[in-house]
Amino acid sequence: NVPFVAGFGMAGISPVTPEGDFLGHHELRILRFSAAVVAAGLCVILFLMSRVWLPPGRSLAVTLVFAFGTQIFSSVSRPFWSHGWAILLLAAALLLLVSPRWNDKHWTYALISTLLCWAYFCRPSLSLAIVGVTLLVLFTRWRFLGPFLVTGLVWAVAFGLHSRMTFGSWLPPYFLSSHLESGRLAGGLLFSSYPKGVIGTLISPGRGLFLYVPLFALILVAVARRWKWIPDKALAVTALGVCLAHWQLVSFFRNWWGGQSFGPRLMSDIVPWFFLLAVLGMVAIERARAAGKFRWNLPRSVAVTLIVAASVFIHTRGATSKEAQRGAGLWNWRYPSFMAGIIARPDASPDTDESAPARE
């Protein structure tokens, strides 16, 4: 972020006065601009990733759908969260992993390891991506495992030493498992927040992934039904495994709703993986069509169009509507956040989790 701050500083826009007073409105301008640039860079990388399998037109189409129909628009490009840099670095690592121009060189895997480590430094949940890619390299590209692991070890040691000198522990407080405490398991007690989290992260009217990004449900259906024609099954299994593990991780988080935000913000970290699945699914559908096992018809075309339109509408609301950004509760089915400001807000008894969600 230093180049952004320096550039604005040269233009006379600084978050701090010469006297040391904080200027919140200046910081907000820098954060908004930085978030938009990072999101734009992410979309460029996603486009290049899709070009490995798809022609330019289809690549542009799927990239635009993800740019405006997912958390990229509503949560990454608007306020400044750590998701932006984290998934930008993850997408860059995935691009190197799938590109035939680079994925057969040893130095590429050192760079992939570096990008994944940096993504983890942004958000600890990206450790799941490291595990997934490590297993993929181990079972399908084992000859590149050496530079991948050695580079990761170097970054891990550097990160641990920095944390030790700064915080007095080998990991910063934000990276410790105390954030995942979801209730006491002693004495046979069930988890207190996990049951709500595991359901709410998928279908809650305030945070449900499939409610706010119905496009993702469509992608999973397409991949499952055309699995026979998926071009790289090991890559698809890795993507599905990381998404499943991330869902469970967020569900164990005691504040699984992610604080004051719009929609499934904490699920933003798996957007690059879903993009990869979308591209693989599109290739599989085309192969199935060529084999005479799939045919586009009017009902299918209408269904896909409506699902994509719904995703774009929802995240356009999240990106542009202050009412939608303020939210309307986690379980208020009569007033989901993306409809705030469009329909009248019904009277509802306040709920601790819903009316004042804790920040992450």
Salt bridges, closest charged atoms under 4 A:
ASP104 OD1 - LYS105 NZ 3.38
ASP269 OD1 - HIS83 ND1 2.83
ASP269 OD2 - ARG123 NE 3.11
GLU286 OE1 - ARG58 NH1 3.50
GLU286 OE2 - ARG289 NH2 2.60
GLU360 OE2 - ARG123 NH2 2.86
GLU360 OE1 - ARG265 NH1 3.02
